[in-house]
């Protein structure tokens, strides 16, 4: 478990795969910038996704508000063991909590866990350029933007460039290191 001031970040389990969670995945506003918008989700598809993490180095997390025990989002670490790196993804499904700092709080905790516990050297993340909330999280987490037009940029079906960010362990944990 990863703890922050307001969140418990716990492994996502089938018992947390509620109808509410499936509804988030099928909500066009929640998934507006996610590839999840291209699928219709069900309890069965969610349970299959959760099961797909078994036996892999990847992590699928549930974000639980400490104050009330409510599941409000999910996150992933897709780990590249050979390169000691991971790509993190996050979704705050509870729209009532958007803009209240839960995404940033979880993101920074997931980065710290990746660097300190998983002993990663590099963490990456990406989003559609129009996803201003996610870009603010990357910037608040002291990640470095990969310039647009690089090999990491692609165009999605709604013609929005994907922007990538990264952080290197030594520079992130010790900001004075160059």
N, C-alpha and C positions, 0 to 999 in steps of 0.2 A: 504494500500500500504506500502511496505517496500522499503526504499531508501538507496542506497549505492552511493559511489562516481561516479560509471559508470553505475549503473543499477537501473531501477525501477522494482520491483518485485510485480506484480499485480495479482489478481485472474484471472485464465485462463477462458476465455469465449468462447462461440461458435464462436463469431466473429473473434477470434484469431486462430481458427482452419482452417488454410489455407492449400492449396495443398502443400506448402513448408513444413509445419509441418508434414503432412502425409508422405511426401517424406523422412524426417528424420527418422521417425519410420520404414520405409521400407528399409532404407539404412543399409546394413550389417555391414559397418564399424562403424556407429554411434551406432548401437545396439549390437555390438560384445559381450559385457559383460552383456547385459540386457535380461531379460526374454521376452522382446518385440520382440526379434529376431524370436520367435516361432510363430508369428502371421503375417497375412497379414492385413495391416491397410487400412482404407478408411475414407473419411470424415464422413460417418455414424458411423463407430466404434469409431472414435475420439469424435464425438458429444455425443454418448452414454456414453463414459467414463467420459467426462466432467459433464454430467448430473448426473452421479452416486455419485458425491460429495454433491449434494443438500441434505439438511437435516441431514448431518453427521458432526461430529466434525473435519473431515479431511479437508485438504486444498490442492488445486491444483493451482499452480502458473505459470505464464508466466514471463520469464526474458526478459526485454526490455532494449536495450542500450539507455541510456539517450541522447547521442550525436546525434543519428539519428532516434530514435524511432523504430528500427528494433527488431523484436521478434527473439531471438537467442537460446532459450532453455526453459525448464520447470523444475519444482520441485514439490515435494509433502511433506506434513506433514501427516503421518498416525498416528492419535492421539488415545492413550489409556487413556480415561478420568479417569477411575477408578484408574489407576496407575500413573497418571500425567506424562505420558511419550509419546514420539513420535519417529517414525522412519522416517528419512528424506531420500528422493531420489532426484537425480538431473540428468539432461541430457542437455548438451550443444550440440544442434543439428547442429549449424553452425560450420562446421569443420574448417573454416578459423579463428575461434576464439579459437581453442584448444591451450592450453599451454600459454595463455595470462593472466591467473589469474581470468577470469570471473567466473569459477566454484568455486574457493576458496572464492572469494568475495561474491558470492551469498550464499554459504554454511554457512559462518560465520554469515551473516545477518539473515539467516533462523534459525540458532541456537539461536542467540540473541533474535529474535522474539519469538521463542518457550519458552525460559526461562523467558523473561521479560513480554511479552504480553499474551501468553497462560498460563503462570505460571506453566510450566512443571518443573519436578524435574530431569528428565533423558531424554537424546536424544541419539538415536542410529542410526547407518548406517552400511551398509555392501556392499561388492563388491567381485567379483572374485579376487582371489589372484594375478592374472596376470594383473589386472587393476591398473597399477602403478600410473597413473594420479589421480585416485580416492583415492588411498591409501595416496598419497602425500597431497591431500586435507584434509583427516582425520587427518593426522599428523600435518599439518600446523594449523589446527583448535584446536589443543591441545586435541584431543580425545585419549582415551586409547584403545589399541588393546585388544580384547578378545583372549587369547592364542589359537593357532590352536590345534585341537584335542578336544576342549571343545564341549559341547552339542550344541553350536551354529554353528558348522561347518558341512557343507554338501558337497556332491560332485555333480556337475552339469553334464549334458550330455556330456560335452566336457572335463570332468575329471579335473576341476579346482576348488580347494577348495575355499569356500566362507569364507572370513574373516569379522569379525564384530568389530565395534568400538563403544565406548560409551563415554558420558560426563555426569557428575553430576553437577547440577546447581551451588551449592555453590563453588565447586572447580573450575568450569569453569569461573564463573563471578568474583571470588576472588581467583586467583591462589595461594595465600599464605595460604589458608585454607587447612588443611589436614584431 
